[in-house]
């Protein structure tokens, strides 16, 4: 790990904004896509994005009335999406009809991540209570997909930080760590799978959380080793150059574009967790790098958000940013800036 730098002024001054998230939302949920900053209603809503919306609105330390209402809306969407077995629908059309059957894909995992975060962090007691009920139901299920389990494990870790005796959360987090697997012994590829795809840092983060909360020092060390390697291979000349949408495969050439904001946000979250768990301030550098990526410290030297709207651009291409400002990219922006703002606040308190 490199020493933690001071936060660049442009990063320290960038604070989360929820204006574009509100623009993409209505009284039902959060629309998935936008053309530039204008919502594309015909594509409808998805549980994946609504769940991430509940994560960022619930962990906002001093939410405004608008942010509190967004959290309530997103929670209502998730409880409506959940069936009696704990599975979730993912796709809701603009005419409010589900277009899929309940399942246990990534959206199930992200729903539990959102519910767990709301149950642990939301300042409204009625949101915390309702979120915990839905989380407990969803936590009875298991997905065959490692990333879905990792996302669910992040929600379980949130619950356990405030309710350390919660049995469903404890069992889910342990199973999530098992689903991620053990990193390879190869120092050139210390990863459980032969390919990096999306939100990769979430896999390392869930091992870090499970090892810390479960007192398993070997698992904690595995997660930290994975995260160290992942950050190192995604750093070029001191800036982030993250895994693109096509992924990177072991022993194969690595494309640089299209880079996705979700990868940057996952790295910021994991580095923040690693820093909190270990007390090692050098992990802050990963959060600053992630925030700086949105500010222009990336392979194209261009801002990855629209300051006028608060929307995050959908991807970094060889020709610059994809100027569409959909839900996933905007949530990744807000999430990353939340982590950077938290570190800025901590530094101010120390000084």
Long-range contacts (C-beta under 8 A, 24 or more apart in sequence): 1-228, 1-280, 1-282, 1-283, 1-285, 2-282, 2-285, 3-282, 3-285, 4-281, 4-282, 4-283, 4-284, 4-285, 4-288, 5-285, 5-288, 7-288, 7-291, 7-340, 7-343, 7-344, 7-347, 8-288, 8-292, 8-295, 8-297, 10-292, 10-295, 10-296, 11-288, 11-291, 11-292, 11-295, 11-340, 12-340, 12-344, 14-291, 14-294, 14-295, 14-337, 14-340, 14-341, 15-337, 15-341, 16-56, 16-60, 16-334, 16-337, 16-338, 16-341, 17-310, 17-334, 18-57, 18-60, 18-64, 18-66, 18-67, 18-70, 18-310, 18-334, 19-309, 19-310, 20-306, 20-309, 20-310, 20-311, 20-312, 20-325, 20-330, 21-53, 21-56, 21-70, 21-310, 21-327, 21-330, 21-331, 21-334, 22-66, 22-70, 23-309, 23-311, 24-326, 24-327, 24-330, 25-53, 25-70, 25-73, 27-73, 28-73, 28-77, 28-92, 28-96, 29-73, 29-74, 29-77, 29-92, 30-74, 30-77, 30-327, 31-327, 32-326, 32-327, 32-328, 33-324, 33-326, 33-327, 34-311, 34-324, 34-325, 34-326, 34-327, 35-324, 36-323, 36-324, 36-325, 37-306, 37-309, 37-311, 37-325, 41-94, 42-94, 44-91, 44-92, 44-93, 44-94, 44-99, 45-77, 45-91, 45-92, 45-94, 46-90, 46-91, 46-92, 46-107, 47-77, 47-78, 47-81, 47-88, 47-89, 47-90, 47-91, 47-92, 47-107, 47-110, 47-111, 48-90, 48-106, 48-107, 48-110, 48-328, 49-327, 49-328, 49-331, 50-74, 50-77, 50-78, 50-81, 50-114, 51-78, 51-107, 51-110, 51-111, 51-113, 51-114, 51-115, 52-110, 52-113, 52-114, 52-327, 52-328, 52-331, 52-335, 53-114, 53-327, 53-331, 54-78, 54-114, 54-115, 54-117, 54-118, 54-131, 55-113, 55-114, 55-117, 55-331, 55-335, 56-331, 56-334, 56-335, 56-338, 57-122, 58-114, 58-117, 58-118, 58-120, 58-121, 58-122, 58-127, 58-131, 59-117, 59-121, 59-338, 60-338, 61-342, 63-123, 68-123, 68-124, 71-118, 71-122, 71-124, 71-127, 72-124, 72-127, 74-114, 75-115, 75-118, 75-127, 75-130, 75-131, 78-111, 78-114, 78-115, 78-134, 79-130, 79-134, 81-111, 82-111, 82-134, 82-137, 82-138, 84-137, 85-140, 85-141, 86-137, 86-138, 86-139, 86-140, 86-141, 87-138, 87-141, 88-138, 104-141, 104-142, 104-143, 104-144, 104-145, 104-148, 105-143, 105-145, 105-148, 106-145, 106-147, 106-148, 106-151, 108-138, 108-141, 108-143, 108-148, 108-152, 109-143, 109-145, 109-147, 109-148, 109-149, 109-150, 109-151, 109-152, 109-153, 109-155, 110-151, 111-138, 112-138, 112-139, 112-151, 112-152, 112-155, 112-156, 112-172, 113-151, 113-152, 113-154, 113-155, 113-158, 114-155, 115-155, 116-154, 116-155, 116-156, 116-157, 116-158, 116-159, 116-169, 117-155, 117-158, 119-158, 119-159, 119-162, 120-158, 120-159, 120-161, 120-162, 120-163, 121-158, 132-159, 135-159, 135-168, 135-169, 136-168, 139-168, 139-169, 139-171, 139-172, 140-168, 142-175, 143-179, 146-179, 146-180, 146-181, 146-192, 146-193, 146-203, 147-197, 147-198, 147-199, 147-202, 147-203, 149-175, 149-176, 149-179, 149-180, 149-206, 150-176, 150-179, 150-180, 150-202, 150-203, 150-205, 150-206, 151-199, 151-202, 152-176, 153-177, 153-179, 153-180, 153-206, 153-209, 153-210, 154-202, 154-205, 154-206, 154-209, 154-269, 157-206, 157-209, 157-210, 157-213, 160-213, 161-213, 164-213, 170-214, 173-206, 173-209, 173-210, 173-213, 173-214, 174-210, 174-214, 176-206, 176-210, 177-206, 177-207, 177-210, 177-211, 177-214, 177-219, 180-206, 180-207, 182-222, 183-222, 183-225, 183-226, 189-250, 190-225, 190-226, 190-229, 191-226, 191-229, 191-230, 191-250, 192-226, 194-249, 194-250, 195-247, 195-248, 195-249, 195-250, 196-230, 196-243, 196-247, 196-248, 196-249, 197-243, 197-247, 198-243, 198-245, 198-247, 198-260, 198-262, 198-263, 199-262, 199-263, 199-266, 200-230, 200-243, 200-263, 200-266, 201-227, 201-230, 201-231, 201-263, 201-266, 201-267, 201-269, 201-270, 201-271, 202-266, 202-269, 202-270, 204-230, 204-270, 205-266, 205-269, 205-270, 205-273, 205-274, 208-270, 208-273, 208-274, 208-277, 209-273, 209-277, 212-277, 220-277, 223-274, 224-274, 224-278, 227-270, 227-271, 227-274, 230-267, 231-267, 231-271, 231-286, 231-289, 234-263, 234-267, 235-289, 236-299, 238-289, 239-289, 239-292, 239-293, 239-297, 239-298, 239-299, 240-264, 240-267, 240-289, 240-290, 240-292, 240-293, 240-297, 240-298, 241-298, 241-299, 242-267, 242-293, 245-315, 256-299, 256-318, 257-299, 257-316, 257-317, 257-318, 258-315, 258-316, 258-317, 258-322, 259-298, 259-299, 259-315, 259-316, 260-315, 260-316, 260-329, 260-332, 261-294, 261-304, 261-312, 261-313, 261-314, 261-315, 261-328, 261-329, 261-332, 261-333, 261-336, 262-328, 262-329, 262-332, 264-290, 264-293, 264-294, 264-332, 264-336, 265-290, 265-331, 265-332, 265-333, 265-335, 265-336, 268-335, 268-336, 268-339, 268-340, 269-335, 269-339, 271-339, 272-339, 272-342, 272-343, 284-343, 287-336, 287-339, 287-340, 287-343, 288-340, 288-343, 290-336, 290-339, 290-340, 291-336, 291-337, 291-339, 291-340, 293-336, 294-333, 294-336, 294-337, 304-329, 304-333, 305-333
